[in-house]
Amino acid sequence: MYIYKNPKIGGEVIPHQDSTYLYTEPNTLVGLWFPLDDCTSDNGCLWFIPGSHTSGTHRRMLRSHDPNSENQLVFDCPPVTYPSSSFRPCPVPKGSCVVIHGNVVHKSDHNRSSLPRHAYTFHVMDVTSKYSPDNWLQSKIGFPLLYSE
């Protein structure tokens, strides 16, 4: 996924866990986040709650298996509120790789600077984990195994 945070108008991303949207059992989800620009507090760097990767998945977004359902996507509980004082900024230079555990709570603020903050990200999981059929994103065909010992 390519993430645009253009100067002055790049929006915030609210606090969340990636495992809310891409749930696996056991949880082996890992996000790989590659900044294409230097990331600072001014242009919307990532912020993390230290240690939150150990707290489990707080909320899940589930897809309906009923094609006639009015709501194709629902959450299993109300939004979780995290104290803003719990977050720590993670400024990184372009070309870095930020590894994000699926359960770590993270966010990013608006880009208020005159500089862009673009990033490329994708997620991986262990081949032995089960990707939930309730996840919003489903492949029509199986994803090919890319590596095997």
FENTATA-V671934 format. One line per field, one symbol per residue. ss: DSSP state (H for helix, E for strand, C for the rest). phi: phi as a letter, one per 20 degrees, with the letter a starting at -180 (. if undefined). psi: psi as a letter, one per 20 degrees, with the letter a starting at -180 (. if undefined). Layout:
ss = ???
phi = ???
psi = ???
//
This chain:
ss = CEECCCCCCCCCEEEECHHHCCCEECCCCEEEEEECCCECCCCCCEEEECCHHHCCCCCCEEECCCCCCCCCEEECCCCCCCCHHHEEEECECCCCCEEEECCCCEEECCCCCCCCCCEEEEEECCCCCEECCCCCCCCCCCCCCCCCC
phi = .edecfgmcffedfgadfffdceccffcfcedcdfecgdcffdnffccegnffeeneebcedefeefeffdfcceeafgeddffffecfcfbfgnfceedfgefebbbegeeeedfbdbdbbccbffeedfffeffecefcfeffebbe
psi = ppppnqpiiprqpqprphihhmpqprojppqooopiqpprhhjlrqqqopiiiijrphqqpqqqjoiiqhohpqqirrqpppphiiqpqmpqqqiroppoqhipprrqrqojrjqrnqqpqrqqqqhiqpppiiqhopqhqqpqphpq.
//
